[in-house]
Amino acid sequence: MSRHCLLAGLLGCIHPAVWAQRFNAIAPADKPRLIDSLLTLLDRQTNDDTLQVQRTAQLSTYYLGIDYVKAVNYAQNSLTLAKKLGYARGQATSHLNLGLAFEEQGLPGQAIEHFRQGLAIFETLGDLRGQAISCNNLGNSYYSIKDYEKSLTCFQSSLKLKEKAGDQTGINLAYNNIGYNLVLLNRPAEAQPYLEKVLASRRAAKQTRQLAPPLFNLALCSLQQGDTLAAIALAQQSLAVAQQHQQWQRMEEASKGLAEMFAAHRQPDSAYHYSLLRSTARDTLAARNQQATLADLAAKYQVEELERRFVAYQEKQNWQWAWLAVVSTALAGGAAYFFVTSRRARRLNARLSAQNQQIEQQMAQLAQQKTQLAQQEEELRQKNQELTQLNRRLELTAEEQTQLAQTQQIQLNEYAHINAHNLRAPVSRIQGLVHLFTRETEADKRTEILTRLDGAVAELDQLTQAISELLLTKGQFTRDDLG
């Protein structure tokens, strides 16, 4: 393998999410609660219309990663209202949110246009932080379309703004982004000082979790300059940091690079070891991504449920005010009618409250299932740690290593088959029943759906418990063990 081919393969393994920076970083678990609060606030009248712009823009931010259409709609609504009021900061924030929403959907061209408009407004306002974030996001978008020269220019502008603002965390991020862009442009001599600066700064601040990216980028610089031994040493340091902090994506990148470097140096044992480590990191990362997808779906369901309750609350309020007007004109007769309808409404609300409690219990059971899956993942992680002991057993024969790899692959295939077939069936039924429940209005049918939902949850619970018992008793299992 030539050095140029090796470099091309390693440069392609870095994920652009390394540079992701959001104007407002919100934990996914907090988004449903915040959305519910903002929907309630939007319904209240206020003398300050700029507050409505801010609340609408915040809703757009909270919907990022949950519902792309609503994120775009709320950002456009806040932009329209901000323009009507002449509220410049609100316009700039709305453009940022629109750019982030389009970037998440793989539309970098539209994202770049909104980031530029937001940057122009922040420049007019003299907002250094807003300008720096806009430049950083522009750099990410240009990176997405592989325009590395423009991406480099944007990150350099972001660095100057962050230096003026005294944002050391942002400065380190800009150093790393500039260094990696220079590596992509095959300018290692220029990239190395930037990467060494961010490495020294993070070490001085004891930010050990953030050392893996600059170390690996420095390894790429050394490889471009022809010093393969230094590149291997730096890549091994990056891998050690990633292993220490369980950064699975970093582990996959560093392991891939080391495997290719050792293969190029004709050291097949070491190359094989790092290939195994990369495979383990990739499988673990895939499992985590699957859990994140399930968490996003759960968050989206919670948001939709909150919105449904909010709309029902508004409709109930409007209905009560209409009947209050009738009561005021009809005096005693209207008052009696209002009393009767109010009693019916309370009974209906009591029934709905009971049904909501049942839904909450089902959600709690699902949360428990997710906790059990997390425990299983921890057990798998402990199994993965055993792979690190391969460094001490390199003297094993090729036949023994091959047999060990085949055994592990069979176990992984069995777990993948169980996850895709045994576990997926009850989960799919739960999703379908929840969807039917939200659409059904008749109480009897809703009760029947809840009964079937209990059965599906019980089946899923039985499967997860069986898997846990097999892991505890046997350490490994096959699809036949589940019956």
Secondary structure in CASP SS format (residue, H / E / C, confidence):
PFRMAT SS
TARGET T0000
AUTHOR 0000-0000-0000
METHOD secondary structure of the structure
MODEL  1
M C 1.00
S C 1.00
R H 1.00
H H 1.00
C H 1.00
L H 1.00
L H 1.00
A H 1.00
G H 1.00
L H 1.00
L H 1.00
G C 1.00
C C 1.00
I C 1.00
H C 1.00
P H 1.00
A H 1.00
V H 1.00
W H 1.00
A C 1.00
Q C 1.00
R C 1.00
F C 1.00
N C 1.00
A C 1.00
I C 1.00
A C 1.00
P H 1.00
A H 1.00
D H 1.00
K H 1.00
P H 1.00
R H 1.00
L H 1.00
I H 1.00
D H 1.00
S H 1.00
L H 1.00
L H 1.00
T H 1.00
L H 1.00
L H 1.00
D C 1.00
R C 1.00
Q C 1.00
T C 1.00
N C 1.00
D C 1.00
D H 1.00
T H 1.00
L H 1.00
Q H 1.00
V H 1.00
Q H 1.00
R H 1.00
T H 1.00
A H 1.00
Q H 1.00
L H 1.00
S H 1.00
T H 1.00
Y H 1.00
Y H 1.00
L C 1.00
G C 1.00
I C 1.00
D C 1.00
Y H 1.00
V H 1.00
K H 1.00
A H 1.00
V H 1.00
N H 1.00
Y H 1.00
A H 1.00
Q H 1.00
N H 1.00
S H 1.00
L H 1.00
T H 1.00
L H 1.00
A H 1.00
K H 1.00
K H 1.00
L H 1.00
G C 1.00
Y C 1.00
A H 1.00
R H 1.00
G H 1.00
Q H 1.00
A H 1.00
T H 1.00
S H 1.00
H H 1.00
L H 1.00
N H 1.00
L H 1.00
G H 1.00
L H 1.00
A H 1.00
F H 1.00
E H 1.00
E H 1.00
Q C 1.00
G C 1.00
L C 1.00
P H 1.00
G H 1.00
Q H 1.00
A H 1.00
I H 1.00
E H 1.00
H H 1.00
F H 1.00
R H 1.00
Q H 1.00
G H 1.00
L H 1.00
A H 1.00
I H 1.00
F H 1.00
E H 1.00
T H 1.00
L H 1.00
G C 1.00
D C 1.00
L H 1.00
R H 1.00
G H 1.00
Q H 1.00
A H 1.00
I H 1.00
S H 1.00
C H 1.00
N H 1.00
N H 1.00
L H 1.00
G H 1.00
N H 1.00
S H 1.00
Y H 1.00
Y H 1.00
S H 1.00
I C 1.00
K C 1.00
D C 1.00
Y H 1.00
E H 1.00
K H 1.00
S H 1.00
L H 1.00
T H 1.00
C H 1.00
F H 1.00
Q H 1.00
S H 1.00
S H 1.00
L H 1.00
K H 1.00
L H 1.00
K H 1.00
E H 1.00
K H 1.00
A H 1.00
G C 1.00
D C 1.00
Q H 1.00
T H 1.00
G H 1.00
I H 1.00
N H 1.00
L H 1.00
A H 1.00
Y H 1.00
N H 1.00
N H 1.00
I H 1.00
G H 1.00
Y H 1.00
N H 1.00
L H 1.00
V H 1.00
L H 1.00
L C 1.00
N C 1.00
R C 1.00
P H 1.00
A H 1.00
E H 1.00
A H 1.00
Q H 1.00
P H 1.00
Y H 1.00
L H 1.00
E H 1.00
K H 1.00
V H 1.00
L H 1.00
A H 1.00
S H 1.00
R H 1.00
R H 1.00
A H 1.00
A C 1.00
K C 1.00
Q C 1.00
T H 1.00
R H 1.00
Q H 1.00
L C 1.00
A H 1.00
P H 1.00
P H 1.00
L H 1.00
F H 1.00
N H 1.00
L H 1.00
A H 1.00
L H 1.00
C H 1.00
S H 1.00
L H 1.00
Q H 1.00
Q C 1.00
G C 1.00
D C 1.00
T H 1.00
L H 1.00
A H 1.00
A H 1.00
I H 1.00
A H 1.00
L H 1.00
A H 1.00
Q H 1.00
Q H 1.00
S H 1.00
L H 1.00
A H 1.00
V H 1.00
A H 1.00
Q H 1.00
Q H 1.00
H C 1.00
Q C 1.00
Q C 1.00
W H 1.00
Q H 1.00
R H 1.00
M H 1.00
E H 1.00
E H 1.00
A H 1.00
S H 1.00
K H 1.00
G H 1.00
L H 1.00
A H 1.00
E H 1.00
M H 1.00
F H 1.00
A H 1.00
A H 1.00
H C 1.00
R C 1.00
Q C 1.00
P H 1.00
D H 1.00
S H 1.00
A H 1.00
Y H 1.00
H H 1.00
Y H 1.00
S H 1.00
L H 1.00
L H 1.00
R H 1.00
S H 1.00
T H 1.00
A H 1.00
R H 1.00
D H 1.00
T H 1.00
L H 1.00
A H 1.00
A H 1.00
R H 1.00
N H 1.00
Q H 1.00
Q H 1.00
A H 1.00
T H 1.00
L H 1.00
A H 1.00
D H 1.00
L H 1.00
A H 1.00
A H 1.00
K H 1.00
Y H 1.00
Q H 1.00
V H 1.00
E H 1.00
E H 1.00
L H 1.00
E H 1.00
R H 1.00
R H 1.00
F H 1.00
V H 1.00
A H 1.00
Y H 1.00
Q H 1.00
E H 1.00
K H 1.00
Q H 1.00
N H 1.00
W H 1.00
Q H 1.00
W H 1.00
A H 1.00
W H 1.00
L H 1.00
A H 1.00
V H 1.00
V H 1.00
S H 1.00
T H 1.00
A H 1.00
L H 1.00
A H 1.00
G H 1.00
G H 1.00
A H 1.00
A H 1.00
Y H 1.00
F H 1.00
F H 1.00
V H 1.00
T H 1.00
S H 1.00
R H 1.00
R H 1.00
A H 1.00
R H 1.00
R H 1.00
L H 1.00
N H 1.00
A H 1.00
R H 1.00
L H 1.00
S H 1.00
A H 1.00
Q H 1.00
N H 1.00
Q H 1.00
Q H 1.00
I H 1.00
E H 1.00
Q H 1.00
Q H 1.00
M H 1.00
A H 1.00
Q H 1.00
L H 1.00
A H 1.00
Q H 1.00
Q H 1.00
K H 1.00
T H 1.00
Q H 1.00
L H 1.00
A H 1.00
Q H 1.00
Q H 1.00
E H 1.00
E H 1.00
E H 1.00
L H 1.00
R H 1.00
Q H 1.00
K H 1.00
N H 1.00
Q H 1.00
E H 1.00
L H 1.00
T H 1.00
Q H 1.00
L H 1.00
N H 1.00
R H 1.00
R H 1.00
L C 1.00
E C 1.00
L C 1.00
T C 1.00
A H 1.00
E H 1.00
E H 1.00
Q H 1.00
T H 1.00
Q H 1.00
L H 1.00
A H 1.00
Q H 1.00
T H 1.00
Q H 1.00
Q H 1.00
I H 1.00
Q H 1.00
L H 1.00
N H 1.00
E H 1.00
Y H 1.00
A H 1.00
H H 1.00
I H 1.00
N H 1.00
A H 1.00
H H 1.00
N H 1.00
L C 1.00
R H 1.00
A H 1.00
P H 1.00
V H 1.00
S H 1.00
R H 1.00
I H 1.00
Q H 1.00
G H 1.00
L H 1.00
V H 1.00
H H 1.00
L H 1.00
F H 1.00
T H 1.00
R H 1.00
E C 1.00
T C 1.00
E C 1.00
A H 1.00
D H 1.00
K H 1.00
R H 1.00
T H 1.00
E H 1.00
I H 1.00
L H 1.00
T H 1.00
R H 1.00
L H 1.00
D H 1.00
G H 1.00
A H 1.00
V H 1.00
A H 1.00
E H 1.00
L H 1.00
D H 1.00
Q H 1.00
L H 1.00
T H 1.00
Q H 1.00
A H 1.00
I H 1.00
S H 1.00
E H 1.00
L H 1.00
L H 1.00
L H 1.00
T H 1.00
K C 1.00
G C 1.00
Q C 1.00
F C 1.00
T C 1.00
R H 1.00
D H 1.00
D H 1.00
L H 1.00
G C 1.00
END
